[in-house]
Amino acid sequence: MCKRLLYKLLEDHLDHKLITVVTGMRRVGKTTAVKYLLEKVAHDNKAYIDFEKIEHRRIFMQSSYK
């Protein structure tokens, strides 16, 4: 993995209680960056949702989120 300069900025943002959305062109390392950052989060209250997977998309297509 090539550690990019942007990782430090994203890592600093982990202390904020905000949602960060990572977007970009295909195959630039978004998934790698997010998985790297999730490893840096000390607690278990975290989620990775991949909308390329149909089972993840189905969750958000329902009218009830129970």
Secondary structure as UniProt FT lines:
FT   HELIX           5..13
FT   TURN            14..15
FT   TURN            26..27
FT   HELIX           30..40
FT   TURN            51..52
FT   HELIX           54..61
//
